[in-house]
């Protein structure tokens, strides 16, 4: 079961929609709104959600925060400001792990996000079990709601199993160039550069060859890439021969 995302008195439909889109990016679908300023449903929210309709359509609307939290077992309040409360403060990575443990034990978790302009008030933070904050620059700590939601949902997904945290695509699994492939490339390139009169003055030839080998060895070359480079060298040789 994924965490519930609760937005308290969100002002703009666009912000609700982009938050829903951020949730959908990482498979989180339970969105709750407490007294959205411009009412609900909102076409601006739907448009900004960019096809995250499955989140928008099941969004829950609540008159009070207490009602929105009633069925939850563990809640985080997000804030960029230190509060005069004796509450555990968590980094998002750690908070995601705590939420995973709670869900694994059969609990239901949620994350509170405050108003665009000034966040959550102290009474609202007091309803949470713990505080979740981000390691932002203290001189510019304010985040757009959708940005904050995206970070938390990302960390939630990364804290899951390997399937959930897997990338949608990976580096192609192609044969890597062997040392012999690289030696052949060096020899081919060196021959072509000799023919073009590149190594001047002659007394610097050894040093220049060594530098070229060092440059080429920095790459983690695939067999196909080495073949392509040799094709380029051969094409330049043919052009040089014609002239």
C-alpha positions in Angstrom: 0.0 0.0 0.0 1.4 3.4 -1.0 1.5 6.4 1.2 -1.5 8.9 1.1 -0.5 12.4 0.0 -2.5 15.1 1.8 -2.5 18.7 0.5 -3.9 21.2 3.1 -5.8 24.1 1.6 -4.1 24.1 -1.8 -4.7 27.3 -3.6 -4.1 26.6 -7.3 -5.6 23.9 -9.4 -2.4 23.8 -11.4 -0.4 22.9 -8.3 -2.8 20.1 -7.4 -2.5 18.8 -11.0 1.3 18.9 -11.1 1.4 17.2 -7.7 -0.9 14.5 -9.0 1.4 14.1 -12.0 4.5 13.8 -9.7 2.7 11.1 -7.7 1.8 9.1 -10.8 5.4 9.2 -12.0 6.3 7.0 -9.0 3.1 4.9 -8.7 1.5 6.7 -5.8 -2.2 7.3 -6.4 -4.0 8.2 -3.2 -4.4 12.0 -3.1 -6.5 13.9 -0.5 -7.3 17.6 -0.4 -8.4 19.5 2.6 -10.5 22.5 1.7 -9.0 23.3 -1.7 -9.4 27.1 -2.2 -11.0 27.0 -5.7 -13.2 24.0 -5.0 -13.3 20.6 -6.7 -13.4 19.2 -9.3 -10.9 21.4 -11.1 -10.3 21.5 -14.9 -7.0 23.4 -14.2 -5.9 20.5 -12.0 -6.9 17.9 -14.6 -5.1 19.7 -17.4 -1.9 20.2 -15.3 -1.9 16.5 -14.3 -1.0 15.6 -17.9 -3.0 12.4 -18.1 -2.6 11.4 -14.5 -6.4 11.1 -14.6 -6.4 8.0 -12.4 -5.0 10.1 -9.5 -7.3 13.1 -10.2 -10.5 11.0 -10.4 -10.1 9.3 -7.1 -9.0 12.4 -5.2 -10.6 12.6 -1.8 -12.0 15.9 -0.5 -12.2 16.7 3.2 -13.5 19.6 5.3 -11.0 19.0 8.1 -7.5 17.7 8.4 -8.6 15.4 11.2 -11.1 13.7 8.8 -8.4 13.3 6.2 -6.1 11.6 8.6 -8.7 9.5 10.4 -7.9 6.1 8.8 -4.1 6.5 8.9 -1.7 4.9 11.4 1.4 7.0 10.8 1.7 10.5 9.4 4.6 12.8 8.4 4.3 16.5 8.3 6.6 18.2 5.8 8.1 21.6 6.8 11.2 23.7 6.0 11.0 25.5 9.4 12.0 24.3 12.8 9.0 23.9 15.1 8.9 24.2 18.9 7.8 20.6 19.2 9.5 17.4 20.6 9.1 15.4 17.4 11.5 13.2 15.5 12.8 14.9 12.4 13.6 12.6 9.4 15.5 13.0 6.1 13.3 11.8 3.2 15.4 8.7 2.6 15.0 7.6 6.3 11.3 8.6 6.3 10.7 6.4 3.3 12.2 3.4 5.1 10.1 4.1 8.2 7.0 4.2 6.1 7.9 0.9 4.4 8.3 -0.8 7.8 4.9 0.6 8.9 3.2 -0.6 5.7 4.9 -4.0 5.9 3.4 -4.3 9.4 -0.1 -3.6 8.0 -0.2 0.1 8.8 -1.4 2.9 6.6 0.8 6.0 6.2 0.4 9.5 4.9 2.5 12.7 4.2 1.1 16.2 4.9 2.0 19.1 2.6 1.0 22.7 3.5 -0.2 25.7 1.6 1.8 27.2 -1.2 2.5 30.4 0.6 3.2 29.4 4.2 3.0 25.7 4.6 1.4 24.0 7.6 0.6 25.7 10.9 1.7 24.3 14.2 -1.6 22.8 15.1 -1.5 20.8 11.8 2.1 19.7 12.4 1.1 18.6 15.9 -1.3 16.0 14.3 1.6 14.2 12.7 3.8 11.5 14.2 7.0 12.9 12.9 8.5 15.7 10.8 9.9 15.2 7.4 12.2 17.9 6.0 14.6 18.2 3.1 18.3 19.2 3.1 17.6 22.5 1.2 19.6 25.7 1.2 18.4 27.5 4.3 18.6 30.8 2.4 16.1 29.5 -0.1 14.1 26.7 1.5 10.8 27.1 -0.2 9.8 24.4 -2.7 6.8 24.2 -5.1 4.3 21.6 -3.8 4.8 19.4 -6.8 8.5 19.4 -6.4 8.2 18.4 -2.7 5.7 15.7 -3.5 7.9 14.4 -6.3 11.0 14.1 -4.0 9.0 12.2 -1.4 7.3 9.8 -3.9 10.7 9.2 -5.5 12.3 8.2 -2.2 9.3 6.0 -1.4 9.7 4.1 -4.7 13.5 3.8 -4.2 12.9 2.3 -0.8 10.9 -0.5 -2.3 11.9 -3.8 -3.8 14.2 -4.2 -6.7 11.3 -4.3 -9.2 9.9 -1.0 -8.0 13.3 0.7 -8.0 14.4 -0.7 -11.3 15.0 1.8 -14.1 12.6 1.6 -17.1 15.5 0.9 -19.4 19.2 0.1 -18.8 22.6 0.4 -20.5 22.6 -1.9 -23.6 24.3 -5.2 -22.9 26.8 -5.2 -25.8 30.2 -6.8 -26.2 33.0 -4.6 -24.9 36.1 -4.1 -26.9 39.0 -6.3 -25.9 42.6 -5.1 -25.3 43.5 -6.6 -28.7 40.7 -4.6 -30.3 42.2 -1.5 -28.8 45.8 -2.4 -29.9 44.5 -2.9 -33.4 42.8 0.5 -33.3 46.0 2.2 -32.0 48.1 0.6 -34.8 45.6 1.6 -37.5 45.3 5.2 -36.2 49.1 5.4 -35.8 49.6 4.2 -39.4 47.1 6.8 -40.7 48.6 9.6 -38.8 52.1 8.7 -40.1 50.8 8.8 -43.6 49.3 12.2 -43.0 52.5 13.5 -41.5 50.9 14.2 -38.2 53.8 13.4 -35.9 55.9 16.5 -36.1 58.6 17.2 -35.0 59.8 13.6 -35.2 61.5 13.7 -31.8 58.1 14.2 -30.2 56.5 11.2 -32.0 56.8 8.8 -29.1 55.3 11.2 -26.6 52.4 12.0 -29.0 51.6 8.3 -29.6 51.6 7.7 -25.8 49.1 10.6 -25.3 46.8 9.3 -28.0 46.8 5.8 -26.4 46.0 7.4 -23.0 43.1 9.4 -24.5 41.6 6.3 -26.2 42.0 4.1 -23.1 39.8 6.5 -21.1 36.7 5.2 -22.9 34.8 2.1 -22.1 34.5 1.1 -25.7 32.1 -1.4 -27.2 33.3 -3.6 -30.1 30.9 -1.8 -32.5 32.3 1.6 -31.4 35.9 0.5 -32.2 34.8 -0.9 -35.6 33.2 2.5 -36.3 36.3 4.4 -35.4 38.4 2.2 -37.6 36.0 2.8 -40.4 36.4 6.5 -39.9 40.2 6.2 -40.0 40.0 4.0 -43.2 37.7 6.5 -44.9 40.2 9.3 -44.1 43.1 7.2 -45.4 41.2 6.6 -48.7 40.5 10.3 -49.1 44.2 11.1 -48.4 45.3 8.6 -51.1 43.0 10.2 -53.7 44.7 13.5 -53.1 
